[in-house]
């Protein structure tokens, strides 16, 4: 008897369902699992739900909103892990159409977290018959949830005997449930690091046919993997073996095929001439950021380093295994690169030869330059262990960099770190902290709580200076900053500080428009950008799409268009894509409106959880300007020039401390003015709460929403 069939017969819980055909991108039902009550059921998706929430992240938010309350904490059984794809997700004819969106109440921020991730799971979940999956409750013992889309069976089985770490677990799950068809299996898992920290990520798999191995993408931000393991889920498996080009049953297949061919052709033609994503992935950003003083060095103190190029595109191109690297079928961007046969030098798998996905830019910057380390092989080792342990490399990078600076400043010492000499540049110490995170031991367990909690701990237990830690601790809303220096870009400061889930660049990446190209000199122009770009980027998460094809490969005539940063030719193509699949005629402005509904709803969700007001949009001063004399003096001509040109003060004869103080008063004032302009543009109050008029205009004026909002008007 095959192992899948045997497991289904021995399942702790089994749910049989009729396999239904997808209609215009939707299955019109969602899957509910309660691990505490041992309940599995199907919920209908109404036309109103599709009209208001579209799919993907929108469906996740609606399900989570209705399942939780303002009292729900991240580790309450009531909290959910929600995963959805979206109506356009799973399209094999259009680049970047294989994304899943994960949503939960975060252990890091204590409010809503969403994460957009590649791999095959989201499409397979939909093909198996479900627009979204919501998992509530906690199991008594570790379990695996299996969704068999070939047979129409959902089963929950005991995870006894299965390893925790992803690189081992994913392979075993594929062999156990694939019945010889390894590509038919996609899994979601989180390793030992997720279990012992608040920065656990989820690993979403896909089977690389050419290399005969499972590969992984990460839903990284905010501790989704920590919630997953708290519920005692070892893994979720989706099986589907009959993928076809028209499986989404699009309303206009000919229009879809024509659009997909044109887009893919453009990418294959232009990517080799532009960013070479198919050759080097996101590593091309390292050189660009280093050249423009935007690469975080030593916990965001500085923006460049002479050794920066040792972590750049040409170095990793030589280390990446050649060949096609798409994390979904038919994606012509092919940016998911891998290192083959890397021999591990540390940790429980020392001496073993492994495949390592990446590293991507965020890992390189967060766990390399921000730690004062410029060794490309070290980054490969860090990347492997963070992935298999289920740790978000952005939070690991930024939190460890903060601890390193606290150590170097004398705010903590070796008695606090357990003897680990955690200074910048210490590769052995940094890796030891990661291994401690996975074991839940030592100072690694402290770093794994994140920057916000470390600040409180260091103050309360070791009498460290909270004011300096507030300035250098790169977190907002409890989430660690992703890896860009924003000192000279007020717009990107807003892109981080005003982001719904915390300082993640997936809402707005405006550094070049603002700092380099100087295309938005006024507050009104910055506010417009901080309205349009977050709304547009939200739309990808509603539909199961990747953002990279939109603006990492651009049309040859894009520079000559009225708004080149928006890449409007592509925006129009996405409107046609949506219309071709769903049968709903949409123009570019309609896509923005779809997102605005969800964006405002998520802001209200934050408000319900006790957040979502002006004070939560504050950022550490290091995101705005230089904190220390060393920082100021490293760019003294720049800062002195600004003091004079902006008529802040005449820097002649002034001490560095005097100049630091004057610059700070000015920059903090500018950030407050930016908040006012953005809130006004978004239709929010000066306290950052959506107005009643905005809620009614968007059609999200549900009774409980109106009751909540009315308290803050």
Secondary structure as GFF3:
##gff-version 3
##sequence-region A 1 713
A	DSSP	alpha_helix	3	9	.	.	.	ID=ss1
A	DSSP	beta_strand	13	16	.	.	.	ID=ss2
A	DSSP	beta_strand	29	34	.	.	.	ID=ss3
A	DSSP	beta_strand	39	44	.	.	.	ID=ss4
A	DSSP	alpha_helix	47	53	.	.	.	ID=ss5
A	DSSP	alpha_helix	57	67	.	.	.	ID=ss6
A	DSSP	beta_strand	80	84	.	.	.	ID=ss7
A	DSSP	beta_strand	100	105	.	.	.	ID=ss8
A	DSSP	beta_strand	112	117	.	.	.	ID=ss9
A	DSSP	alpha_helix	121	127	.	.	.	ID=ss10
A	DSSP	beta_strand	132	136	.	.	.	ID=ss11
A	DSSP	beta_strand	143	148	.	.	.	ID=ss12
A	DSSP	beta_strand	153	158	.	.	.	ID=ss13
A	DSSP	alpha_helix	166	177	.	.	.	ID=ss14
A	DSSP	three_ten_helix	182	184	.	.	.	ID=ss15
A	DSSP	beta_strand	185	189	.	.	.	ID=ss16
A	DSSP	alpha_helix	192	196	.	.	.	ID=ss17
A	DSSP	beta_strand	202	208	.	.	.	ID=ss18
A	DSSP	beta_strand	213	219	.	.	.	ID=ss19
A	DSSP	three_ten_helix	221	223	.	.	.	ID=ss20
A	DSSP	alpha_helix	224	230	.	.	.	ID=ss21
A	DSSP	beta_strand	233	239	.	.	.	ID=ss22
A	DSSP	alpha_helix	253	270	.	.	.	ID=ss23
A	DSSP	three_ten_helix	271	273	.	.	.	ID=ss24
A	DSSP	alpha_helix	277	280	.	.	.	ID=ss25
A	DSSP	three_ten_helix	281	283	.	.	.	ID=ss26
A	DSSP	alpha_helix	284	291	.	.	.	ID=ss27
A	DSSP	three_ten_helix	308	311	.	.	.	ID=ss28
A	DSSP	alpha_helix	313	319	.	.	.	ID=ss29
A	DSSP	beta_strand	338	343	.	.	.	ID=ss30
A	DSSP	beta_strand	353	357	.	.	.	ID=ss31
A	DSSP	alpha_helix	361	367	.	.	.	ID=ss32
A	DSSP	three_ten_helix	369	371	.	.	.	ID=ss33
A	DSSP	alpha_helix	376	389	.	.	.	ID=ss34
A	DSSP	alpha_helix	393	408	.	.	.	ID=ss35
A	DSSP	alpha_helix	414	417	.	.	.	ID=ss36
A	DSSP	alpha_helix	427	439	.	.	.	ID=ss37
A	DSSP	alpha_helix	442	447	.	.	.	ID=ss38
A	DSSP	alpha_helix	451	462	.	.	.	ID=ss39
A	DSSP	alpha_helix	466	472	.	.	.	ID=ss40
A	DSSP	beta_strand	475	476	.	.	.	ID=ss41
A	DSSP	beta_strand	479	480	.	.	.	ID=ss42
A	DSSP	alpha_helix	490	497	.	.	.	ID=ss43
A	DSSP	alpha_helix	511	511	.	.	.	ID=ss44
A	DSSP	pi_helix	512	516	.	.	.	ID=ss45
A	DSSP	alpha_helix	523	543	.	.	.	ID=ss46
A	DSSP	alpha_helix	548	551	.	.	.	ID=ss47
A	DSSP	three_ten_helix	558	560	.	.	.	ID=ss48
A	DSSP	three_ten_helix	564	566	.	.	.	ID=ss49
A	DSSP	alpha_helix	568	582	.	.	.	ID=ss50
A	DSSP	alpha_helix	588	608	.	.	.	ID=ss51
A	DSSP	three_ten_helix	614	617	.	.	.	ID=ss52
A	DSSP	three_ten_helix	621	623	.	.	.	ID=ss53
A	DSSP	alpha_helix	629	634	.	.	.	ID=ss54
A	DSSP	alpha_helix	636	645	.	.	.	ID=ss55
A	DSSP	alpha_helix	656	682	.	.	.	ID=ss56
A	DSSP	alpha_helix	692	698	.	.	.	ID=ss57
A	DSSP	alpha_helix	703	709	.	.	.	ID=ss58
A	DSSP	three_ten_helix	710	712	.	.	.	ID=ss59
###
